[in-house]
């Protein structure tokens, strides 16, 4: 995993605290970029359709867990 600066972690906390049940395309791009950075893997961003909800849920939960570890 590539290290995050303290400022990046603060921004990540703000981002994830504002995420609700619906991701806008702009927020989804940021969430996916941060998620792939945390897992240190290049994964293609899923579509925004309902069938991809599991992928987005996994990304958001991964970020939430990462933020909790860096409190």
Secondary structure, DSSP 8 states (H G I E B T S, - for coil): -----HHHHHHHHHHHHH--S---HHHHHHHHHHHHHHHT-------SSGGGHHHHHHHHHHHHHHHHHT-
